[in-house]
Amino acid sequence: MSSTAFNLKSLTFIGEGVPVSAFGESGTVAAGPSRHEKDMKDTSTQYEDGQGDRQRGGQGDRQRDGQGSGQRDSRTGIRTFPFPVDLSVLGVGMQVGPMEAGRSWHLGEQIERVHRIDFHVVLLFRGGPVRHMIDFDEYEAGDGEILWIRPGQVHRFSSAADYRGTALTMQPGFLPRATVEATGLYRYDLPPLLRPDPAQLAALRNSLAQLEREYVDTGTLPLSLHTAVLQHTLTAFLLRLAHLAAGAADTAHEQADSTFTRFREAVEKGFATNHSVSAYADGLGYSRRTLVRAVRAATGETPKGFIDKRVVLEAKRLLAHTDMPIGRIGAVVGFPDAANFSKFFTQHTGTTPVVFRAELR
């Protein structure tokens, strides 16, 4: 279709025989700060201050770790791979191309370990199945199925899987805020694995193929118009994808009212320091009973269960992805006392933090 190919294992595009890694050349990170940290205030309220480590890898200052393995947050030590906009075609904030087997892995070791990215990845598969871990859940994706990995999610590529199909990556801030909201780019409650029916799949493949054609067509329009065409074509694809994702969610999720939406956003901002249902209810201006009804209708669980689930997820991420002492991880997620953190983690996972970390190493 074009001379531009995409090596999923290293997230590397091959254009005219020159490897261009989505993490930087030869697996190194592009110099300079990620535009993501500048753009998102104008892009999505769900990606602004208070979202914590889920989207931005923590609130501490980011540092290069000197080994080409992403940016390391000074508070948590988490490695997060940024989107290098300067390495995409003409510097636009997205990349799209075929996944193909048999290409070198510039960052194979890191890709096969749990890590974070601060951009979106959409994988439309041909063949399979492949297994892919996202936020500690294993997903098996087959022919015609889609994985959507959002910024800040912990994930890991399968070392033995043969990834084929089309891969799309996009930088936060590339699309206007209205599009971000319409397409649900930061709906972390929606499932990452999507299974379109034949008609939906045909439409998605056609839309993605058109996006790829526009992406590699760098000679017929000036850059400003080329970027605008990409944004509109990408929006068309994402609207189809968002419709599919909404349909795949539980009915309760689809009908979640503003009470639950506000609660979910408040938990995402405050879970590291606030585990109290009453405190969230008071802060949002609801009675505890109203909050319980809304959360149970949307998720089938209690507000306390929802909060605890988010805390456990962050603890798992830090245990798997950093060398932070367990006591410090407990403090980061709201447990100053290490013994209390260990008890909480064991109660919710059936294993101790020490054993959980050891099993992933």
C-alpha positions in Angstrom: 0.0 0.0 0.0 2.9 2.4 0.8 6.5 2.4 1.7 5.7 3.2 5.3 5.6 0.2 7.6 5.1 -0.1 11.4 7.0 -2.5 13.6 4.8 -3.1 16.6 7.4 -4.7 18.8 9.5 -1.6 18.8 6.7 0.7 17.9 8.9 1.6 14.9 7.9 2.9 11.6 10.0 2.0 8.5 9.8 4.7 5.9 11.8 4.5 2.7 14.1 2.0 4.4 14.9 4.2 7.4 13.7 3.0 10.9 11.9 5.7 12.8 10.9 4.6 16.3 7.8 5.9 18.0 10.1 6.0 21.1 13.0 7.7 19.4 15.7 6.5 17.0 17.2 3.2 18.0 14.9 3.0 20.9 15.9 6.3 22.5 13.5 9.0 23.6 13.3 12.1 21.5 15.0 15.0 23.3 12.9 17.7 24.9 9.6 17.6 26.8 6.6 15.8 25.5 4.0 18.2 23.9 1.5 16.1 25.8 2.3 18.0 29.0 1.6 21.3 27.2 -1.4 20.5 25.1 -3.7 18.6 27.4 -5.0 21.5 29.4 -6.6 22.7 26.2 -7.7 19.2 25.1 -9.5 17.3 27.9 -10.7 18.1 31.4 -10.2 14.4 32.1 -6.5 14.7 31.4 -5.8 17.8 33.5 -4.4 18.4 36.9 -5.3 15.7 39.5 -5.4 12.8 37.1 -2.3 11.5 38.8 -0.1 8.7 37.6 -2.7 7.1 35.4 -2.2 9.5 32.6 1.0 11.4 33.3 3.2 9.1 35.2 3.0 11.1 38.4 3.3 14.7 39.5 7.0 14.7 40.1 9.6 16.1 37.7 10.4 13.8 34.8 14.0 12.8 34.1 15.8 10.9 31.4 17.1 7.7 32.8 20.1 7.7 30.5 19.3 4.2 29.0 16.9 5.1 26.2 14.0 3.6 28.2 11.6 6.5 28.5 11.3 9.3 31.0 11.5 8.4 34.6 9.3 10.3 37.1 11.4 11.5 40.1 8.6 10.6 42.6 7.6 7.1 41.4 10.4 6.0 39.2 7.9 4.9 36.5 9.2 4.8 33.0 6.8 6.4 30.6 7.4 6.5 26.8 6.4 9.8 25.2 5.1 10.3 21.7 7.9 11.9 19.6 6.0 14.2 17.4 9.2 15.2 15.6 9.7 11.7 14.3 6.3 11.3 12.7 5.8 12.2 9.0 6.1 15.9 8.7 5.9 16.2 12.5 2.2 15.7 12.8 0.8 14.3 16.1 -0.1 10.8 14.8 1.3 7.8 13.0 -0.4 5.0 11.2 0.9 2.0 9.3 0.9 -1.8 8.9 2.1 -4.2 11.6 4.5 -6.6 10.1 6.4 -9.6 11.3 10.2 -10.2 11.0 11.4 -6.7 11.8 14.0 -5.8 14.4 12.9 -4.9 17.9 14.7 -1.7 19.0 13.1 -1.8 22.4 12.1 -5.4 22.6 13.2 -5.9 26.2 11.3 -2.9 27.4 8.2 -3.6 25.3 7.9 -7.0 26.7 8.0 -5.6 30.3 5.1 -3.7 31.8 5.4 0.0 30.9 3.4 3.1 30.2 2.9 5.3 27.2 1.6 8.8 27.2 -0.2 8.5 23.9 -3.0 6.4 22.4 -2.4 3.1 20.6 -5.1 1.4 18.5 -4.3 -2.0 17.0 -6.6 -3.5 14.4 -5.6 -7.1 13.9 -5.3 -9.5 11.0 -4.7 -13.1 11.9 -3.9 -14.0 15.5 -4.8 -14.6 18.2 -2.3 -12.5 20.2 -2.2 -12.0 23.9 -1.7 -8.5 25.4 -1.7 -7.3 29.0 -3.4 -4.0 29.8 -3.7 -2.9 33.4 -3.0 -6.4 34.6 -5.8 -8.0 32.6 -4.8 -10.4 29.8 -6.7 -9.9 26.5 -6.6 -12.2 23.5 -7.2 -10.4 20.3 -8.0 -12.3 17.0 -8.6 -11.4 13.4 -10.7 -8.4 12.9 -10.6 -7.4 16.6 -9.2 -4.2 18.1 -7.1 -3.2 21.1 -7.3 0.4 22.3 -4.6 1.3 24.8 -5.0 4.8 26.4 -2.4 7.1 27.8 -1.1 6.1 31.2 -2.4 2.5 31.1 0.2 -0.1 32.1 0.6 -2.7 29.4 2.9 -5.4 28.0 3.4 -6.9 24.6 3.5 -10.7 24.2 7.0 -11.9 23.4 5.8 -14.8 21.3 2.8 -13.2 19.5 2.9 -12.4 15.8 1.3 -8.9 15.6 -0.2 -8.3 12.2 -2.6 -5.7 11.0 -2.7 -1.9 11.3 -1.4 0.2 14.2 -2.4 3.8 14.9 -0.7 6.0 17.5 -1.8 9.5 18.3 -0.5 12.2 20.6 -2.7 13.9 23.2 -3.4 17.4 22.0 -3.5 16.5 18.3 -7.3 16.7 18.2 -9.5 19.6 19.5 -11.3 19.3 22.8 -14.7 18.8 21.3 -13.5 15.8 19.4 -11.8 14.4 22.5 -15.1 14.5 24.3 -17.2 13.3 21.4 -15.0 10.2 20.9 -14.5 9.4 24.5 -10.7 9.3 24.3 -10.3 9.2 28.1 -13.2 6.8 28.9 -11.0 4.4 30.9 -14.2 2.6 32.0 -14.7 1.3 28.4 -13.2 -2.1 27.5 -9.9 -2.0 25.6 -10.8 -5.1 23.5 -13.4 -4.4 20.8 -15.1 -7.0 18.6 -16.8 -5.3 15.7 -19.4 -7.2 13.6 -18.7 -7.7 9.9 -20.3 -4.4 8.8 -18.6 -2.4 11.5 -15.3 -4.0 10.7 -15.5 -3.2 7.0 -16.3 0.4 7.8 -13.4 0.7 10.3 -10.9 -0.9 7.9 -12.0 1.5 5.1 -11.8 4.5 7.4 -8.3 3.5 8.7 -7.1 2.8 5.2 -8.2 6.2 4.1 -6.4 7.7 7.1 -3.2 5.9 6.1 -3.4 7.1 2.6 -3.8 10.7 3.8 -0.9 10.2 6.3 1.6 9.2 3.6 0.4 11.7 1.1 2.8 14.5 1.9 3.0 16.1 -1.6 -0.4 17.3 -2.6 -1.2 19.8 0.2 0.7 22.3 2.3 1.4 21.2 5.8 -1.4 23.1 7.5 -4.0 21.6 5.2 -2.4 18.2 5.4 -2.7 18.3 9.2 -6.3 19.5 9.0 -7.2 16.6 6.6 -5.5 14.1 9.0 -7.5 15.5 12.0 -10.8 15.2 10.2 -10.0 11.8 8.8 -8.8 10.6 12.2 -12.0 12.0 13.8 -14.2 10.0 11.4 -12.4 6.8 12.4 -12.5 7.6 16.1 -16.2 8.3 16.0 -16.8 4.9 14.6 -14.5 3.4 17.2 -16.2 5.3 20.0 -19.6 4.0 18.8 -18.3 0.5 18.9 -16.7 0.9 22.3 -19.9 2.3 23.8 -21.8 -0.6 22.4 -19.4 -3.0 23.9 -19.7 -1.5 27.4 -22.3 -2.8 29.9 -25.7 -1.2 29.7 -25.1 0.3 33.1 -22.0 2.0 31.9 -23.8 3.4 28.8 -26.5 4.8 31.0 -24.2 6.2 33.7 -25.5 9.5 34.8 -23.7 12.7 35.7 -23.5 11.7 39.4 -21.4 8.7 38.7 -19.3 10.6 36.0 -18.5 13.3 38.6 -17.7 10.7 41.2 -15.4 8.8 38.8 -13.5 11.9 37.9 -13.2 12.9 41.6 -11.8 9.5 42.5 -9.3 9.7 39.7 -8.1 13.0 41.1 -8.1 12.1 44.7 -7.7 8.3 45.2 -4.1 8.7 46.4 -5.2 10.7 49.4 -8.9 10.2 49.9 -10.5 6.8 50.4 -13.7 8.0 52.1 -17.1 7.7 50.4 -18.6 10.3 52.7 -15.8 12.8 51.8 -16.5 12.3 48.1 -20.3 12.6 48.6 -19.8 15.8 50.6 -17.4 17.3 48.1 -19.7 16.6 45.2 -22.8 17.8 47.0 -24.6 14.5 47.1 -26.0 12.4 50.0 -24.2 9.2 50.6 -27.3 7.3 49.6 -27.6 9.1 46.3 -23.9 8.3 45.5 -24.3 4.6 46.4 -27.3 4.3 44.1 -25.5 6.0 41.2 -22.3 4.0 41.5 -24.1 0.7 41.9 -26.3 1.4 38.9 -23.3 2.3 36.7 -20.8 -0.4 37.9 -22.6 -2.9 40.0 -20.4 -2.2 43.0 -20.3 0.1 46.0 -18.5 3.5 46.0 -16.0 2.0 48.5 -15.4 -0.9 46.2 -14.8 1.4 43.2 -12.3 3.5 45.2 -10.5 0.5 46.5 -10.3 -1.0 43.0 -8.6 2.2 41.7 -6.1 2.2 44.6 -5.3 -1.5 44.1 -4.7 -0.9 40.4 -2.2 2.0 41.1 -0.5 -0.1 43.7 -0.1 -3.0 41.2 1.3 -0.6 38.6 3.9 0.8 41.0 4.9 -2.7 42.3 5.3 -4.1 38.8 6.9 -1.1 37.1 9.1 0.6 39.7 11.8 -0.4 42.3 10.1 1.8 45.0 10.1 0.3 48.5 6.8 -1.3 49.3 6.3 1.1 52.2 6.8 4.1 49.9 4.3 2.7 47.4 1.8 2.4 50.3 2.3 6.0 51.1 1.9 7.1 47.5 -1.6 5.4 47.4 -2.7 6.7 50.8 -1.4 4.3 53.4 1.4 5.9 55.5 1.7 2.7 57.5 3.3 -0.1 55.5 1.6 -2.8 57.5 -1.9 -1.4 56.8 -1.0 -1.2 53.1 0.1 -4.8 53.0 -3.1 -5.9 54.8 -5.2 -3.9 52.4 -3.4 -5.2 49.3 -3.6 -8.8 50.4 -7.3 -8.5 51.3 -8.1 -7.3 47.8 -5.7 -9.4 45.7 -5.2 -12.6 47.7 -1.4 -12.1 47.7 1.1 -9.9 49.4 2.8 -6.9 47.7 6.1 -8.8 48.0 4.8 -11.9 46.3 3.0 -9.9 43.6 6.1 -8.0 42.7 8.3 -11.2 42.7 5.9 -13.0 40.3 6.3 -10.2 37.7 10.1 -10.0 37.9 
